Amino acid sequence: MNRGRKKRFNCSPQQVSCLSHGAGAGQEVQTENVTVAEGGVAEITCRLHQYDGSIVVIQNPARQTLFFNGTRALKDERFQLEEFSPRRVRIRLSDARLEDEGGYFCQLYTEDTHHQIATLTVLVAPENPVVEVREQAVEGGEVELSCLVPRSRPAATLRWYRDRKELKGVSSGQESGKVWSVASTVRFRVDRKDDGGIVICEAQNQALPSGHSKQTQYVLDVQCKCPAAVVREGDTLVLTCAVTGNPRPNQIRWNRGNESLPERAEALGETLTLPGLVSADNGTYTCEASNKHGHARALYVLVVYDPGAVVEAQTSVPYAIVGGILALLVFLIICVLVGMVWCSVRQKGSYLTHEASGLDEQGEAREAFLNGSDGHKRKEEFFI
C-alpha cells in the first residue's frame, strides 16, 4: 500500500523561514525583510540549508521571474545576481524606487514547491525644507514663518529652532499615494535686535541616517521704526549712540547700509559727526555695539535737502503764471488794434460837386450861378 509522504513545516517569524520535511527533507529556505531609502541599494538574500541542487527561482512582487537557477530572466539591469551557491542566493537592487516595494519570492522546487517572501520597504528621505515668510516683519510686531517638505515617507517630523532653542510650531500633513506632504508654521514677536537673526527649520524621518537631518536657515529681516531727520545742505549733523550693557559694550561701529561712510565723517566711539552735509550723504546710518554676550544695533535715516532747489521749485510756478498773463495781454492788444483799423476804413461812396471856370471872379461866379442850367458840368466821383 502506497501511502503519501507526510510533510511538516516549522516557521520562524523572526527569520521569516520555513523548514521542509518529506521529499527533499532537511532543505531549508530563509529570507529577511529589507528596508532601503529611495535611490539606494538593497540586497535581497535567500539562505539555503542542506541544498541538494533543486531549482531555485527569485520573483519580484509582480510574480515576474528575475533569476532562474542563477540565470537572468527579466531584463532589468538594476537587478544583479551577486551570489548563487549551495548556501545562499543574493541579488542586488540599485536605484531603488517606490514601485520596487513589495514581497520578493524565494522559491525552492523539490517534489513540492516551497517559498519564502522577503518584503522590501522603500523609504523617501525629505528634501531641504522650504521656508517662507507670510508678511514683512516690523519691530514690535509678530512674524509668521512656514516650512514645507512636499515629499517624504514616512511623514517627516518638522522642528523649529531659534538661538539654539526649539520653538513650538503647528504641523499638518497630507498623504498622496505612498508619500506625505508635511507643513509647519511658527509665529513669534520680533524687535529691532532680531534683525539678521537665524531661524532653522529641521526635517527628519527614518530614511535619513541616524543623527542626520535636512535643515534650512531663514535670516530674519526686521523693518525698524527708525528715527528720521530732514536737514539742509551745509549743516553739521551729530549722531549719538546711547549704549548700555553689562559688561558695558567696548566695541562700537558705525556704518551706512551697504555703502562706506562719507570721507568727511568723524566716528569717535558713541558719536558720529557729519560736517558740510550734501545730498550724497543720504542713507541709513547704523550704530552697532557688542560685548561677550551678544550685539545690538540702532538705525537712523538721514535725508539732506538743497534750499536753493526748494526756492527754485517754489518760484517756478509764479513765473509761469506771469508769463501766461503777459502773453494774454499782448494778444488782446493786437485784437484791439486790428478792430480799430477795420472800423476806420469806410465803405465805397460818391460826392457831387459843381465846378465852373472863372469862379475866382465875382461876376463870373454870379453869372455861373444864374446861368447854371446852361453851363452845368458833369458829375464826377471822388473816392476817398
Buried (B, 14 or more C-beta within 10 A) or exposed (E): EEEEEEBEEEEEEEEBBBBBBBEBBEBBBBBBEBBBBBEBEBBBBBBBBEBEEBEBBBBBBEEEBBBBBEEBBBEEEEBEBEEBEEEBBBBBBEEBEEEBBBBBBBBBBBEEEBBBBBBBBBBBBBBEBEBEBEEEBBBEBEBEBBBBBBBBBBBBBBBBBBEEEEBEBEBEBEEEEEBBBBBBBBBBEBBBBBBEBEBBBBBBBBBBEEEEBBBBEBEBBBBBEBEEEEBEBEEEBEBEBEBEBEEEBEEBEBBBEEEEBBEEBEBEEBBBBBEEBEEEBEBBBBBBBBBEEEBBBBBBBBEBBBEEEEEEEEEEEEEEEEEEEEEEEEEEEEEEEEEEEEEEEEEEEEEEEEEBEEEEEEEBEEBBEEEEEEBEEEEEEEEE
